[in-house]
Amino acid sequence: MPGRPRRRYTAFLVSVAAERSRGNGASTLVYAVMKPGPEEALEAVRARVDSRAALAIVGSLSARIAKALKLKPDEPHPV
């Protein structure tokens, strides 16, 4: 009896570049988030940061590192 298809998650690294006030340049922060696809990862991080920030997928993590960081699906974690 086949069960429900299991969704596979990937630990994506999402870069957030936000401009600082007073012309001091930009600050960059990287989040790790477990999602099925890159679009979902961007949306999960976008909900937590300033809407004017520039977001980009900059990589992914192995399952071993994601487990060591204790990442949970759908919860962005700053790294």
PyMOL Python script that loads the backbone (N, CA, C, O; Angstrom):
from pymol import cmd

cmd.read_pdbstr("""\
ATOM      1  N   MET A   1       0.848  -1.176   0.000  1.00  0.00           N
ATOM      2  CA  MET A   1       0.000   0.000   0.000  1.00  0.00           C
ATOM      3  C   MET A   1       0.897   1.244   0.000  1.00  0.00           C
ATOM      4  O   MET A   1       1.602   1.499   0.976  1.00  0.00           O
ATOM      5  N   PRO A   2       0.873   2.001  -1.068  1.00  0.00           N
ATOM      6  CA  PRO A   2       1.739   3.182  -1.124  1.00  0.00           C
ATOM      7  C   PRO A   2       1.259   4.264  -0.165  1.00  0.00           C
ATOM      8  O   PRO A   2       0.061   4.490   0.005  1.00  0.00           O
ATOM      9  N   GLY A   3       2.213   4.909   0.443  1.00  0.00           N
ATOM     10  CA  GLY A   3       1.892   5.992   1.375  1.00  0.00           C
ATOM     11  C   GLY A   3       1.930   7.335   0.677  1.00  0.00           C
ATOM     12  O   GLY A   3       2.085   7.430  -0.540  1.00  0.00           O
ATOM     13  N   ARG A   4       1.790   8.323   1.451  1.00  0.00           N
ATOM     14  CA  ARG A   4       1.836   9.686   0.956  1.00  0.00           C
ATOM     15  C   ARG A   4       3.264  10.002   0.511  1.00  0.00           C
ATOM     16  O   ARG A   4       4.212   9.645   1.210  1.00  0.00           O
ATOM     17  N   PRO A   5       3.440  10.662  -0.636  1.00  0.00           N
ATOM     18  CA  PRO A   5       4.804  10.977  -1.070  1.00  0.00           C
ATOM     19  C   PRO A   5       5.497  11.889  -0.054  1.00  0.00           C
ATOM     20  O   PRO A   5       4.902  12.834   0.464  1.00  0.00           O
ATOM     21  N   ARG A   6       6.740  11.587   0.209  1.00  0.00           N
ATOM     22  CA  ARG A   6       7.497  12.338   1.194  1.00  0.00           C
ATOM     23  C   ARG A   6       8.182  13.521   0.522  1.00  0.00           C
ATOM     24  O   ARG A   6       8.816  13.368  -0.522  1.00  0.00           O
ATOM     25  N   ARG A   7       8.051  14.694   1.121  1.00  0.00           N
ATOM     26  CA  ARG A   7       8.697  15.889   0.576  1.00  0.00           C
ATOM     27  C   ARG A   7      10.146  15.909   1.022  1.00  0.00           C
ATOM     28  O   ARG A   7      10.438  15.740   2.206  1.00  0.00           O
ATOM     29  N   ARG A   8      11.041  16.113   0.092  1.00  0.00           N
ATOM     30  CA  ARG A   8      12.462  16.191   0.407  1.00  0.00           C
ATOM     31  C   ARG A   8      12.852  17.647   0.622  1.00  0.00           C
ATOM     32  O   ARG A   8      12.480  18.525  -0.156  1.00  0.00           O
ATOM     33  N   TYR A   9      13.585  17.879   1.657  1.00  0.00           N
ATOM     34  CA  TYR A   9      14.026  19.228   1.998  1.00  0.00           C
ATOM     35  C   TYR A   9      15.516  19.379   1.724  1.00  0.00           C
ATOM     36  O   TYR A   9      16.289  18.428   1.839  1.00  0.00           O
ATOM     37  N   THR A  10      15.900  20.601   1.358  1.00  0.00           N
ATOM     38  CA  THR A  10      17.294  20.966   1.167  1.00  0.00           C
ATOM     39  C   THR A  10      17.585  22.144   2.083  1.00  0.00           C
ATOM     40  O   THR A  10      16.743  23.025   2.256  1.00  0.00           O
ATOM     41  N   ALA A  11      18.765  22.161   2.665  1.00  0.00           N
ATOM     42  CA  ALA A  11      19.173  23.288   3.509  1.00  0.00           C
ATOM     43  C   ALA A  11      19.836  24.336   2.617  1.00  0.00           C
ATOM     44  O   ALA A  11      20.992  24.188   2.220  1.00  0.00           O
ATOM     45  N   PHE A  12      19.095  25.386   2.310  1.00  0.00           N
ATOM     46  CA  PHE A  12      19.590  26.461   1.450  1.00  0.00           C
ATOM     47  C   PHE A  12      20.237  27.553   2.286  1.00  0.00           C
ATOM     48  O   PHE A  12      19.835  27.807   3.421  1.00  0.00           O
ATOM     49  N   LEU A  13      21.251  28.197   1.704  1.00  0.00           N
ATOM     50  CA  LEU A  13      21.863  29.379   2.299  1.00  0.00           C
ATOM     51  C   LEU A  13      21.347  30.591   1.547  1.00  0.00           C
ATOM     52  O   LEU A  13      21.485  30.683   0.327  1.00  0.00           O
ATOM     53  N   VAL A  14      20.749  31.523   2.284  1.00  0.00           N
ATOM     54  CA  VAL A  14      20.156  32.718   1.677  1.00  0.00           C
ATOM     55  C   VAL A  14      20.894  33.942   2.203  1.00  0.00           C
ATOM     56  O   VAL A  14      20.944  34.171   3.411  1.00  0.00           O
ATOM     57  N   SER A  15      21.464  34.723   1.299  1.00  0.00           N
ATOM     58  CA  SER A  15      22.169  35.946   1.648  1.00  0.00           C
ATOM     59  C   SER A  15      21.175  37.106   1.675  1.00  0.00           C
ATOM     60  O   SER A  15      20.342  37.250   0.779  1.00  0.00           O
ATOM     61  N   VAL A  16      21.279  37.929   2.719  1.00  0.00           N
ATOM     62  CA  VAL A  16      20.423  39.106   2.864  1.00  0.00           C
ATOM     63  C   VAL A  16      21.332  40.323   2.904  1.00  0.00           C
ATOM     64  O   VAL A  16      22.110  40.485   3.844  1.00  0.00           O
ATOM     65  N   ALA A  17      21.241  41.178   1.896  1.00  0.00           N
ATOM     66  CA  ALA A  17      22.037  42.409   1.838  1.00  0.00           C
ATOM     67  C   ALA A  17      21.106  43.580   2.086  1.00  0.00           C
ATOM     68  O   ALA A  17      20.222  43.867   1.278  1.00  0.00           O
ATOM     69  N   ALA A  18      21.308  44.252   3.207  1.00  0.00           N
ATOM     70  CA  ALA A  18      20.474  45.396   3.572  1.00  0.00           C
ATOM     71  C   ALA A  18      21.335  46.643   3.638  1.00  0.00           C
ATOM     72  O   ALA A  18      22.446  46.619   4.168  1.00  0.00           O
ATOM     73  N   GLU A  19      20.815  47.728   3.095  1.00  0.00           N
ATOM     74  CA  GLU A  19      21.554  48.987   3.160  1.00  0.00           C
ATOM     75  C   GLU A  19      21.394  49.591   4.539  1.00  0.00           C
ATOM     76  O   GLU A  19      20.313  49.574   5.128  1.00  0.00           O
ATOM     77  N   ARG A  20      22.499  50.126   5.039  1.00  0.00           N
ATOM     78  CA  ARG A  20      22.473  50.793   6.341  1.00  0.00           C
ATOM     79  C   ARG A  20      22.080  52.252   6.159  1.00  0.00           C
ATOM     80  O   ARG A  20      22.251  52.826   5.083  1.00  0.00           O
ATOM     81  N   SER A  21      21.561  52.830   7.208  1.00  0.00           N
ATOM     82  CA  SER A  21      21.253  54.254   7.151  1.00  0.00           C
ATOM     83  C   SER A  21      22.557  55.052   7.267  1.00  0.00           C
ATOM     84  O   SER A  21      23.588  54.496   7.646  1.00  0.00           O
ATOM     85  N   ARG A  22      22.521  56.308   6.955  1.00  0.00           N
ATOM     86  CA  ARG A  22      23.649  57.232   7.017  1.00  0.00           C
ATOM     87  C   ARG A  22      24.744  56.919   6.004  1.00  0.00           C
ATOM     88  O   ARG A  22      25.879  57.365   6.172  1.00  0.00           O
ATOM     89  N   GLY A  23      24.432  56.168   4.965  1.00  0.00           N
ATOM     90  CA  GLY A  23      25.391  55.941   3.894  1.00  0.00           C
ATOM     91  C   GLY A  23      26.618  55.136   4.289  1.00  0.00           C
ATOM     92  O   GLY A  23      27.676  55.306   3.684  1.00  0.00           O
ATOM     93  N   ASN A  24      26.511  54.271   5.278  1.00  0.00           N
ATOM     94  CA  ASN A  24      27.651  53.470   5.734  1.00  0.00           C
ATOM     95  C   ASN A  24      27.825  52.178   4.951  1.00  0.00           C
ATOM     96  O   ASN A  24      28.481  51.257   5.438  1.00  0.00           O
ATOM     97  N   GLY A  25      27.263  52.084   3.766  1.00  0.00           N
ATOM     98  CA  GLY A  25      27.400  50.863   2.974  1.00  0.00           C
ATOM     99  C   GLY A  25      26.272  49.881   3.241  1.00  0.00           C
ATOM    100  O   GLY A  25      25.167  50.261   3.630  1.00  0.00           O
ATOM    101  N   ALA A  26      26.573  48.626   3.025  1.00  0.00           N
ATOM    102  CA  ALA A  26      25.562  47.585   3.187  1.00  0.00           C
ATOM    103  C   ALA A  26      26.053  46.531   4.167  1.00  0.00           C
ATOM    104  O   ALA A  26      27.254  46.289   4.285  1.00  0.00           O
ATOM    105  N   SER A  27      25.126  45.915   4.861  1.00  0.00           N
ATOM    106  CA  SER A  27      25.466  44.804   5.749  1.00  0.00           C
ATOM    107  C   SER A  27      24.891  43.526   5.141  1.00  0.00           C
ATOM    108  O   SER A  27      23.843  43.544   4.495  1.00  0.00           O
ATOM    109  N   THR A  28      25.588  42.433   5.360  1.00  0.00           N
ATOM    110  CA  THR A  28      25.158  41.157   4.800  1.00  0.00           C
ATOM    111  C   THR A  28      25.025  40.136   5.914  1.00  0.00           C
ATOM    112  O   THR A  28      25.879  40.038   6.795  1.00  0.00           O
ATOM    113  N   LEU A  29      23.946  39.382   5.859  1.00  0.00           N
ATOM    114  CA  LEU A  29      23.684  38.313   6.804  1.00  0.00           C
ATOM    115  C   LEU A  29      23.280  37.088   5.996  1.00  0.00           C
ATOM    116  O   LEU A  29      22.651  37.215   4.946  1.00  0.00           O
ATOM    117  N   VAL A  30      23.636  35.913   6.478  1.00  0.00           N
ATOM    118  CA  VAL A  30      23.293  34.682   5.772  1.00  0.00           C
ATOM    119  C   VAL A  30      22.419  33.825   6.669  1.00  0.00           C
ATOM    120  O   VAL A  30      22.733  33.612   7.839  1.00  0.00           O
ATOM    121  N   TYR A  31      21.314  33.332   6.110  1.00  0.00           N
ATOM    122  CA  TYR A  31      20.401  32.441   6.817  1.00  0.00           C
ATOM    123  C   TYR A  31      20.469  31.055   6.193  1.00  0.00           C
ATOM    124  O   TYR A  31      20.654  30.916   4.984  1.00  0.00           O
ATOM    125  N   ALA A  32      20.320  30.036   7.022  1.00  0.00           N
ATOM    126  CA  ALA A  32      20.147  28.669   6.552  1.00  0.00           C
ATOM    127  C   ALA A  32      18.688  28.316   6.781  1.00  0.00           C
ATOM    128  O   ALA A  32      18.153  28.546   7.866  1.00  0.00           O
ATOM    129  N   VAL A  33      18.046  27.763   5.772  1.00  0.00           N
ATOM    130  CA  VAL A  33      16.631  27.400   5.896  1.00  0.00           C
ATOM    131  C   VAL A  33      16.375  26.118   5.116  1.00  0.00           C
ATOM    132  O   VAL A  33      16.846  25.955   3.990  1.00  0.00           O
ATOM    133  N   MET A  34      15.620  25.209   5.734  1.00  0.00           N
ATOM    134  CA  MET A  34      15.287  23.939   5.084  1.00  0.00           C
ATOM    135  C   MET A  34      13.924  24.055   4.410  1.00  0.00           C
ATOM    136  O   MET A  34      12.896  24.233   5.063  1.00  0.00           O
ATOM    137  N   LYS A  35      13.950  23.951   3.097  1.00  0.00           N
ATOM    138  CA  LYS A  35      12.743  24.041   2.285  1.00  0.00           C
ATOM    139  C   LYS A  35      12.873  23.097   1.103  1.00  0.00           C
ATOM    140  O   LYS A  35      13.982  22.683   0.767  1.00  0.00           O
ATOM    141  N   PRO A  36      11.747  22.743   0.458  1.00  0.00           N
ATOM    142  CA  PRO A  36      11.810  21.858  -0.714  1.00  0.00           C
ATOM    143  C   PRO A  36      12.446  22.513  -1.938  1.00  0.00           C
ATOM    144  O   PRO A  36      13.034  21.814  -2.763  1.00  0.00           O
ATOM    145  N   GLY A  37      12.344  23.818  -2.076  1.00  0.00           N
ATOM    146  CA  GLY A  37      12.882  24.486  -3.257  1.00  0.00           C
ATOM    147  C   GLY A  37      13.432  25.861  -2.930  1.00  0.00           C
ATOM    148  O   GLY A  37      13.147  26.403  -1.862  1.00  0.00           O
ATOM    149  N   PRO A  38      14.221  26.437  -3.841  1.00  0.00           N
ATOM    150  CA  PRO A  38      14.831  27.740  -3.581  1.00  0.00           C
ATOM    151  C   PRO A  38      13.825  28.886  -3.453  1.00  0.00           C
ATOM    152  O   PRO A  38      14.046  29.813  -2.673  1.00  0.00           O
ATOM    153  N   GLU A  39      12.738  28.837  -4.199  1.00  0.00           N
ATOM    154  CA  GLU A  39      11.737  29.910  -4.103  1.00  0.00           C
ATOM    155  C   GLU A  39      11.117  29.950  -2.719  1.00  0.00           C
ATOM    156  O   GLU A  39      10.911  31.023  -2.150  1.00  0.00           O
ATOM    157  N   GLU A  40      10.819  28.764  -2.176  1.00  0.00           N
ATOM    158  CA  GLU A  40      10.239  28.692  -0.832  1.00  0.00           C
ATOM    159  C   GLU A  40      11.228  29.190   0.212  1.00  0.00           C
ATOM    160  O   GLU A  40      10.833  29.831   1.186  1.00  0.00           O
ATOM    161  N   ALA A  41      12.519  28.899   0.015  1.00  0.00           N
ATOM    162  CA  ALA A  41      13.547  29.362   0.953  1.00  0.00           C
ATOM    163  C   ALA A  41      13.632  30.886   0.951  1.00  0.00           C
ATOM    164  O   ALA A  41      13.736  31.507   2.009  1.00  0.00           O
ATOM    165  N   LEU A  42      13.589  31.484  -0.237  1.00  0.00           N
ATOM    166  CA  LEU A  42      13.620  32.948  -0.318  1.00  0.00           C
ATOM    167  C   LEU A  42      12.411  33.567   0.371  1.00  0.00           C
ATOM    168  O   LEU A  42      12.552  34.558   1.088  1.00  0.00           O
ATOM    169  N   GLU A  43      11.246  33.010   0.168  1.00  0.00           N
ATOM    170  CA  GLU A  43      10.026  33.544   0.787  1.00  0.00           C
ATOM    171  C   GLU A  43      10.060  33.412   2.309  1.00  0.00           C
ATOM    172  O   GLU A  43       9.590  34.305   3.014  1.00  0.00           O
ATOM    173  N   ALA A  44      10.608  32.313   2.820  1.00  0.00           N
ATOM    174  CA  ALA A  44      10.687  32.124   4.272  1.00  0.00           C
ATOM    175  C   ALA A  44      11.588  33.178   4.905  1.00  0.00           C
ATOM    176  O   ALA A  44      11.281  33.689   5.982  1.00  0.00           O
ATOM    177  N   VAL A  45      12.694  33.504   4.250  1.00  0.00           N
ATOM    178  CA  VAL A  45      13.600  34.515   4.791  1.00  0.00           C
ATOM    179  C   VAL A  45      13.023  35.908   4.583  1.00  0.00           C
ATOM    180  O   VAL A  45      13.150  36.771   5.452  1.00  0.00           O
ATOM    181  N   ARG A  46      12.391  36.131   3.437  1.00  0.00           N
ATOM    182  CA  ARG A  46      11.799  37.450   3.153  1.00  0.00           C
ATOM    183  C   ARG A  46      10.783  37.846   4.215  1.00  0.00           C
ATOM    184  O   ARG A  46      10.638  39.030   4.519  1.00  0.00           O
ATOM    185  N   ALA A  47      10.080  36.875   4.782  1.00  0.00           N
ATOM    186  CA  ALA A  47       9.092  37.164   5.826  1.00  0.00           C
ATOM    187  C   ALA A  47       9.745  37.650   7.125  1.00  0.00           C
ATOM    188  O   ALA A  47       9.068  38.245   7.964  1.00  0.00           O
ATOM    189  N   ARG A  48      11.051  37.405   7.303  1.00  0.00           N
ATOM    190  CA  ARG A  48      11.737  37.773   8.539  1.00  0.00           C
ATOM    191  C   ARG A  48      12.575  39.031   8.432  1.00  0.00           C
ATOM    192  O   ARG A  48      13.001  39.566   9.455  1.00  0.00           O
ATOM    193  N   VAL A  49      12.827  39.522   7.226  1.00  0.00           N
ATOM    194  CA  VAL A  49      13.738  40.659   7.056  1.00  0.00           C
ATOM    195  C   VAL A  49      13.008  41.839   6.424  1.00  0.00           C
ATOM    196  O   VAL A  49      11.845  41.735   6.033  1.00  0.00           O
ATOM    197  N   ASP A  50      13.713  42.959   6.335  1.00  0.00           N
ATOM    198  CA  ASP A  50      13.179  44.171   5.728  1.00  0.00           C
ATOM    199  C   ASP A  50      12.818  43.906   4.264  1.00  0.00           C
ATOM    200  O   ASP A  50      13.560  43.235   3.546  1.00  0.00           O
ATOM    201  N   SER A  51      11.696  44.428   3.839  1.00  0.00           N
ATOM    202  CA  SER A  51      11.225  44.180   2.473  1.00  0.00           C
ATOM    203  C   SER A  51      12.140  44.798   1.420  1.00  0.00           C
ATOM    204  O   SER A  51      12.101  44.384   0.261  1.00  0.00           O
ATOM    205  N   ARG A  52      12.966  45.782   1.794  1.00  0.00           N
ATOM    206  CA  ARG A  52      13.877  46.428   0.847  1.00  0.00           C
ATOM    207  C   ARG A  52      15.189  45.670   0.681  1.00  0.00           C
ATOM    208  O   ARG A  52      15.982  46.011  -0.197  1.00  0.00           O
ATOM    209  N   ALA A  53      15.439  44.650   1.502  1.00  0.00           N
ATOM    210  CA  ALA A  53      16.692  43.907   1.450  1.00  0.00           C
ATOM    211  C   ALA A  53      16.759  43.053   0.186  1.00  0.00           C
ATOM    212  O   ALA A  53      15.745  42.544  -0.292  1.00  0.00           O
ATOM    213  N   ALA A  54      17.968  42.907  -0.344  1.00  0.00           N
ATOM    214  CA  ALA A  54      18.195  42.063  -1.519  1.00  0.00           C
ATOM    215  C   ALA A  54      18.513  40.646  -1.042  1.00  0.00           C
ATOM    216  O   ALA A  54      19.419  40.445  -0.233  1.00  0.00           O
ATOM    217  N   LEU A  55      17.760  39.665  -1.552  1.00  0.00           N
ATOM    218  CA  LEU A  55      17.952  38.270  -1.169  1.00  0.00           C
ATOM    219  C   LEU A  55      18.502  37.468  -2.334  1.00  0.00           C
ATOM    220  O   LEU A  55      18.183  37.731  -3.493  1.00  0.00           O
ATOM    221  N   ALA A  56      19.343  36.473  -2.007  1.00  0.00           N
ATOM    222  CA  ALA A  56      19.894  35.601  -3.046  1.00  0.00           C
ATOM    223  C   ALA A  56      20.257  34.258  -2.432  1.00  0.00           C
ATOM    224  O   ALA A  56      20.740  34.188  -1.301  1.00  0.00           O
ATOM    225  N   ILE A  57      20.021  33.196  -3.189  1.00  0.00           N
ATOM    226  CA  ILE A  57      20.473  31.864  -2.784  1.00  0.00           C
ATOM    227  C   ILE A  57      21.971  31.816  -3.086  1.00  0.00           C
ATOM    228  O   ILE A  57      22.386  32.058  -4.219  1.00  0.00           O
ATOM    229  N   VAL A  58      22.785  31.501  -2.063  1.00  0.00           N
ATOM    230  CA  VAL A  58      24.232  31.491  -2.262  1.00  0.00           C
ATOM    231  C   VAL A  58      24.849  30.103  -2.068  1.00  0.00           C
ATOM    232  O   VAL A  58      26.066  29.943  -2.156  1.00  0.00           O
ATOM    233  N   GLY A  59      24.020  29.120  -1.810  1.00  0.00           N
ATOM    234  CA  GLY A  59      24.550  27.771  -1.662  1.00  0.00           C
ATOM    235  C   GLY A  59      23.597  26.885  -0.903  1.00  0.00           C
ATOM    236  O   GLY A  59      22.428  27.218  -0.708  1.00  0.00           O
ATOM    237  N   SER A  60      24.116  25.750  -0.478  1.00  0.00           N
ATOM    238  CA  SER A  60      23.333  24.815   0.313  1.00  0.00           C
ATOM    239  C   SER A  60      24.254  24.104   1.292  1.00  0.00           C
ATOM    240  O   SER A  60      25.477  24.183   1.177  1.00  0.00           O
ATOM    241  N   LEU A  61      23.669  23.421   2.240  1.00  0.00           N
ATOM    242  CA  LEU A  61      24.422  22.694   3.253  1.00  0.00           C
ATOM    243  C   LEU A  61      24.189  21.198   3.092  1.00  0.00           C
ATOM    244  O   LEU A  61      23.138  20.771   2.612  1.00  0.00           O
ATOM    245  N   SER A  62      25.166  20.414   3.492  1.00  0.00           N
ATOM    246  CA  SER A  62      24.989  18.967   3.478  1.00  0.00           C
ATOM    247  C   SER A  62      24.028  18.573   4.599  1.00  0.00           C
ATOM    248  O   SER A  62      23.799  19.336   5.537  1.00  0.00           O
ATOM    249  N   ALA A  63      23.483  17.392   4.486  1.00  0.00           N
ATOM    250  CA  ALA A  63      22.573  16.889   5.518  1.00  0.00           C
ATOM    251  C   ALA A  63      23.296  16.787   6.858  1.00  0.00           C
ATOM    252  O   ALA A  63      22.698  17.015   7.909  1.00  0.00           O
ATOM    253  N   ARG A  64      24.559  16.450   6.820  1.00  0.00           N
ATOM    254  CA  ARG A  64      25.345  16.321   8.051  1.00  0.00           C
ATOM    255  C   ARG A  64      25.485  17.661   8.776  1.00  0.00           C
ATOM    256  O   ARG A  64      25.331  17.724   9.996  1.00  0.00           O
ATOM    257  N   ILE A  65      25.776  18.726   8.037  1.00  0.00           N
ATOM    258  CA  ILE A  65      25.918  20.045   8.646  1.00  0.00           C
ATOM    259  C   ILE A  65      24.561  20.575   9.106  1.00  0.00           C
ATOM    260  O   ILE A  65      24.465  21.184  10.171  1.00  0.00           O
ATOM    261  N   ALA A  66      23.519  20.351   8.316  1.00  0.00           N
ATOM    262  CA  ALA A  66      22.173  20.787   8.713  1.00  0.00           C
ATOM    263  C   ALA A  66      21.769  20.124  10.032  1.00  0.00           C
ATOM    264  O   ALA A  66      21.154  20.760  10.888  1.00  0.00           O
ATOM    265  N   LYS A  67      22.112  18.865  10.186  1.00  0.00           N
ATOM    266  CA  LYS A  67      21.795  18.155  11.420  1.00  0.00           C
ATOM    267  C   LYS A  67      22.615  18.704  12.589  1.00  0.00           C
ATOM    268  O   LYS A  67      22.096  18.850  13.696  1.00  0.00           O
ATOM    269  N   ALA A  68      23.892  19.009  12.347  1.00  0.00           N
ATOM    270  CA  ALA A  68      24.746  19.566  13.399  1.00  0.00           C
ATOM    271  C   ALA A  68      24.250  20.934  13.861  1.00  0.00           C
ATOM    272  O   ALA A  68      24.373  21.278  15.036  1.00  0.00           O
ATOM    273  N   LEU A  69      23.683  21.722  12.928  1.00  0.00           N
ATOM    274  CA  LEU A  69      23.118  23.026  13.277  1.00  0.00           C
ATOM    275  C   LEU A  69      21.719  22.916  13.879  1.00  0.00           C
ATOM    276  O   LEU A  69      21.147  23.911  14.324  1.00  0.00           O
ATOM    277  N   LYS A  70      21.179  21.710  13.889  1.00  0.00           N
ATOM    278  CA  LYS A  70      19.830  21.434  14.405  1.00  0.00           C
ATOM    279  C   LYS A  70      18.776  22.256  13.657  1.00  0.00           C
ATOM    280  O   LYS A  70      17.863  22.819  14.261  1.00  0.00           O
ATOM    281  N   LEU A  71      18.923  22.310  12.326  1.00  0.00           N
ATOM    282  CA  LEU A  71      17.952  23.026  11.501  1.00  0.00           C
ATOM    283  C   LEU A  71      16.641  22.257  11.479  1.00  0.00           C
ATOM    284  O   LEU A  71      16.624  21.027  11.437  1.00  0.00           O
ATOM    285  N   LYS A  72      15.556  22.997  11.509  1.00  0.00           N
ATOM    286  CA  LYS A  72      14.228  22.409  11.407  1.00  0.00           C
ATOM    287  C   LYS A  72      13.561  22.965  10.154  1.00  0.00           C
ATOM    288  O   LYS A  72      13.794  24.117   9.786  1.00  0.00           O
ATOM    289  N   PRO A  73      12.735  22.158   9.497  1.00  0.00           N
ATOM    290  CA  PRO A  73      12.051  22.661   8.300  1.00  0.00           C
ATOM    291  C   PRO A  73      11.249  23.926   8.601  1.00  0.00           C
ATOM    292  O   PRO A  73      10.611  24.043   9.647  1.00  0.00           O
ATOM    293  N   ASP A  74      11.296  24.854   7.672  1.00  0.00           N
ATOM    294  CA  ASP A  74      10.504  26.086   7.703  1.00  0.00           C
ATOM    295  C   ASP A  74      10.935  27.080   8.759  1.00  0.00           C
ATOM    296  O   ASP A  74      10.191  28.024   9.026  1.00  0.00           O
ATOM    297  N   GLU A  75      12.102  26.921   9.376  1.00  0.00           N
ATOM    298  CA  GLU A  75      12.583  27.877  10.385  1.00  0.00           C
ATOM    299  C   GLU A  75      13.941  28.446   9.960  1.00  0.00           C
ATOM    300  O   GLU A  75      14.958  27.773  10.131  1.00  0.00           O
ATOM    301  N   PRO A  76      13.986  29.666   9.410  1.00  0.00           N
ATOM    302  CA  PRO A  76      15.263  30.264   9.031  1.00  0.00           C
ATOM    303  C   PRO A  76      16.159  30.455  10.255  1.00  0.00           C
ATOM    304  O   PRO A  76      15.705  30.856  11.327  1.00  0.00           O
ATOM    305  N   HIS A  77      17.436  30.157  10.063  1.00  0.00           N
ATOM    306  CA  HIS A  77      18.409  30.226  11.161  1.00  0.00           C
ATOM    307  C   HIS A  77      19.611  31.036  10.693  1.00  0.00           C
ATOM    308  O   HIS A  77      20.249  30.660   9.710  1.00  0.00           O
ATOM    309  N   PRO A  78      19.943  32.150  11.373  1.00  0.00           N
ATOM    310  CA  PRO A  78      21.123  32.915  10.951  1.00  0.00           C
ATOM    311  C   PRO A  78      22.401  32.114  11.209  1.00  0.00           C
ATOM    312  O   PRO A  78      22.543  31.476  12.252  1.00  0.00           O
ATOM    313  N   VAL A  79      23.325  32.153  10.253  1.00  0.00           N
ATOM    314  CA  VAL A  79      24.603  31.451  10.407  1.00  0.00           C
ATOM    315  C   VAL A  79      25.766  32.414  10.261  1.00  0.00           C
ATOM    316  O   VAL A  79      26.923  32.005  10.360  1.00  0.00           O
TER     317      VAL A  79
END
""", "prot")
cmd.dss("prot")
cmd.show_as("cartoon", "prot")
cmd.util.cbc("prot")
cmd.orient("prot")
